[in-house]
């Protein structure tokens, strides 16, 4: 996904602070423009978004888990950037072999034919909203890990809704099915046979950063105090670190499939941004 190449650098820049956009007077002037019907910049990225700032923070805390034979959705940029020399093999999983990085061609929720216990680490970022059969996808994500392997995954709590779906050229159009709550994530992990000792979750967000994300205000325009304040009643991103237990062997979930999709052609990914989250202008 676009932005991964500089995720560590952009995160570090926000951590350092000092950007003129975060000066109190500038922030107050920008806030006066919130009475609007479209996000800033027409949806085009103007810097690291608050949700990706949170994800980068989580990955920085758990970067030691990104090692060995590692898997990522779509490409391998994140596992290579955060794992560095600790990663001995970097593979991508996607619906189609759209690049040489894609070594596993599969729908994660229908990955029965992909051999399990292959990977030391699996980074699954910003895909859970577009997977209808999320229980099956989580089951297979854990199944692909070796015992003791780590899944780093996120679940976001709100976003712009792609009402037409979106064709990113990766196999088939994407449709958005879920926004998540913390109790829902706990229940999903319980449903696939994981105990509380097998995973930990980190919840990021507050009212201001939720608004900022929807309005497309980048992280650099906020102070560390504003970004790092966590309000459990206003979650924006839920991140989970899941360790496959040694004797994990639950009953596979019964597959479910969507029966309805929007009766219109999906939007195309924007060529100038390359990311579905920026596809506000068509």
C-alpha positions in Angstrom: 0.0 0.0 0.0 1.1 3.5 -0.7 3.0 5.2 2.2 4.7 2.0 3.5 8.1 3.0 2.0 8.4 6.0 4.4 6.2 4.8 7.3 9.1 4.6 9.7 10.5 8.0 8.6 7.1 9.7 8.7 6.4 8.2 12.1 9.7 9.5 13.5 9.0 13.0 12.1 5.7 13.2 13.9 7.3 11.9 17.1 10.0 14.7 16.9 7.3 17.3 16.5 8.1 20.9 15.6 6.1 21.0 12.4 4.6 24.5 12.0 1.2 22.9 11.2 1.0 21.8 14.9 1.5 25.4 16.2 -1.6 26.4 18.3 -2.6 29.3 16.1 -2.4 27.2 12.9 -4.4 24.4 14.5 -7.1 26.7 15.6 -7.4 28.3 12.2 -7.6 24.9 10.6 -10.3 23.8 13.0 -12.5 26.7 11.8 -12.7 24.9 8.4 -14.2 21.8 9.9 -17.7 22.9 8.9 -17.5 21.2 5.5 -19.0 18.4 3.5 -15.9 16.9 2.0 -12.5 15.9 3.6 -9.5 18.2 3.2 -7.5 17.8 0.0 -10.4 15.9 -1.7 -9.1 12.8 0.1 -5.6 13.1 -1.3 -2.9 12.2 1.3 -1.0 15.3 2.6 1.1 13.4 5.1 1.0 10.4 7.4 -2.6 9.9 8.5 -3.4 9.5 12.2 -4.5 5.9 11.8 -1.1 5.0 10.1 0.7 6.9 12.8 -0.9 4.6 15.3 -0.1 1.5 13.3 3.5 2.6 13.0 3.6 3.1 16.8 2.4 -0.5 17.3 4.8 -2.0 14.8 7.7 -0.1 16.4 6.8 -1.6 19.8 6.7 -5.1 18.3 9.3 -4.9 15.5 11.3 -7.7 17.1 8.4 -10.1 16.2 9.0 -9.3 12.5 11.7 -11.9 11.7 12.4 -15.2 10.1 10.1 -16.4 7.4 7.5 -13.5 7.2 4.3 -12.9 5.4 2.4 -9.8 4.5 -0.8 -9.0 2.5 -0.3 -7.5 -1.0 3.4 -6.7 -0.8 6.4 -7.1 1.5 7.4 -3.5 2.2 6.3 -3.4 5.8 8.0 -6.7 6.9 11.2 -5.7 5.1 11.3 -2.2 6.6 10.4 -3.2 10.1 12.2 -6.6 10.1 15.4 -5.6 8.3 18.0 -8.3 8.5 15.9 -10.4 10.9 13.7 -11.4 8.0 15.2 -14.3 6.1 12.3 -14.7 3.6 9.6 -12.1 2.7 6.5 -13.3 1.0 3.2 -11.6 0.1 -0.3 -13.1 0.0 -3.0 -11.8 -2.4 -5.9 -12.8 -4.6 -3.7 -12.6 -7.7 0.0 -12.8 -8.5 0.2 -9.2 -9.5 3.9 -8.9 -8.5 6.8 -11.3 -7.9 6.5 -10.7 -4.2 3.2 -12.6 -4.1 4.2 -16.1 -3.3 0.8 -17.2 -1.9 -2.1 -16.7 -4.2 -5.3 -17.2 -2.1 -8.3 -15.6 -0.5 -7.3 -15.6 3.1 -10.8 -16.6 4.2 -10.7 -19.6 1.8 -7.1 -20.6 2.3 -7.7 -24.3 3.0 -5.3 -25.4 0.3 -2.4 -23.3 1.6 -0.1 -25.4 3.8 -0.1 -24.3 7.5 2.7 -23.8 10.0 4.9 -22.0 7.4 5.6 -18.6 8.9 7.3 -17.0 11.9 5.5 -13.7 11.4 2.4 -12.5 9.6 1.7 -8.8 9.2 -1.9 -8.2 8.2 -2.7 -4.5 8.0 -5.8 -2.7 6.9 -7.6 -5.6 5.3 -10.0 -6.8 8.0 -12.8 -4.4 6.9 -12.9 -5.8 3.4 -13.0 -9.5 4.3 -16.6 -10.7 4.7 -15.8 -14.0 6.4 -13.5 -12.5 9.0 -13.6 -15.5 11.4 -12.3 -17.8 8.6 -9.7 -15.3 7.7 -8.4 -15.0 11.2 -8.4 -18.8 11.6 -6.3 -19.2 8.5 -4.0 -16.3 9.5 -3.1 -18.1 12.7 -3.0 -21.5 10.9 -0.3 -20.3 8.5 2.0 -19.5 11.5 4.4 -22.0 13.0 3.7 -22.7 16.7 4.9 -19.7 18.6 4.7 -17.5 15.4 3.2 -14.0 15.7 0.4 -12.4 13.9 0.4 -8.6 14.0 -3.0 -7.4 12.7 -5.2 -4.3 12.9 -8.9 -3.6 13.0 -10.1 -0.1 12.3 -13.2 1.3 13.9 -14.4 3.8 11.3 -13.5 5.1 7.9 -14.8 6.5 4.6 -17.2 4.0 3.2 -16.5 2.8 -0.4 -20.1 2.5 -1.3 -19.3 1.2 -4.8 -16.5 -1.0 -3.9 -13.0 -0.5 -5.3 -11.0 -2.3 -8.0 -7.3 -2.1 -7.0 -6.2 -4.6 -9.7 -5.3 -7.3 -7.2 -7.7 -10.0 -8.3 -11.3 -8.8 -7.6 -13.1 -5.7 -6.3 -13.0 -4.9 -2.6 -16.1 -4.2 -0.6 -16.2 -2.9 3.0 -18.1 -5.1 5.4 -16.9 -4.3 8.9 -16.0 -1.6 11.4 -14.8 -3.1 14.7 -15.2 -2.6 18.4 -12.8 -4.0 21.1 -15.3 -6.4 22.5 -16.0 -7.7 19.0 -12.3 -8.4 18.4 -12.0 -10.3 21.7 -15.0 -12.4 20.7 -13.7 -13.1 17.2 -10.4 -14.3 18.7 -12.3 -16.4 21.2 -14.3 -17.9 18.4 -11.2 -19.3 16.7 -10.0 -21.0 19.9 -7.6 -18.4 21.3 -7.4 -17.7 25.1 -6.7 -14.3 26.6 -3.1 -15.5 27.3 -2.6 -16.0 23.5 -3.0 -12.4 22.5 -2.9 -8.8 23.5 -4.6 -5.8 22.1 -3.7 -2.1 22.0 -6.5 0.4 21.4 -5.6 3.8 19.9 -7.7 6.9 19.4 -9.8 9.7 20.9 -12.5 12.0 19.7 -10.1 14.5 18.1 -8.1 11.9 16.2 -11.3 10.1 15.0 -12.5 13.4 13.6 -9.1 14.1 12.1 -9.0 10.8 10.3 -12.4 11.3 8.7 -11.5 14.9 7.7 -8.1 13.8 6.3 -6.1 15.9 8.7 -2.6 14.4 8.9 -0.9 13.4 12.1 1.8 16.2 11.8 -0.9 18.8 12.6 -1.4 17.5 16.2 0.7 17.4 19.3 2.0 14.2 20.8 -0.4 14.8 23.7 -3.3 15.0 21.3 -2.2 11.9 19.3 -1.3 9.7 22.3 -4.4 10.4 24.4 -6.5 7.2 24.5 -10.2 7.3 25.1 -11.7 3.8 25.4 -15.1 5.3 24.4 -13.6 6.7 21.1 -11.5 4.0 19.5 -10.0 4.5 16.1 -7.7 1.6 15.6 -7.4 -1.8 17.4 -4.1 -3.6 17.1 -3.5 -7.2 18.1 -0.4 -9.3 18.7 -1.4 -12.9 18.5 0.9 -15.8 19.3 -0.1 -19.2 17.9 -0.3 -21.6 20.9 1.7 -24.9 20.6 -1.4 -27.2 20.7 -3.8 -24.9 18.9 -6.2 -27.1 16.9 -9.7 -25.6 16.8 -12.6 -26.7 14.6 -12.4 -24.7 11.3 -15.2 -22.1 11.1 -18.1 -22.9 8.8 -17.5 -20.7 5.7 -19.9 -17.9 4.9 -20.1 -15.9 1.7 -21.8 -12.6 0.8 -24.9 -12.8 -1.3 -25.2 -9.1 -2.2 -22.8 -6.6 -3.7 -23.5 -3.0 -4.9 -25.3 -2.9 -8.2 -22.8 -0.6 -9.8 -19.3 -0.7 -11.2 -16.6 -0.4 -8.6 -14.4 2.7 -8.4 -10.9 2.4 -9.7 -7.9 3.1 -7.5 -6.6 6.7 -7.9 -3.5 6.7 -10.0 -2.1 9.8 -8.2 -2.2 8.3 -4.7 -2.3 4.5 -5.3 -4.2 3.8 -2.1 -7.9 2.9 -1.7 -8.3 5.1 1.4 -7.7 8.1 -0.8 -10.4 7.4 -3.4 -12.8 10.1 -2.5 -12.6 11.8 -5.9 -13.6 9.6 -8.8 
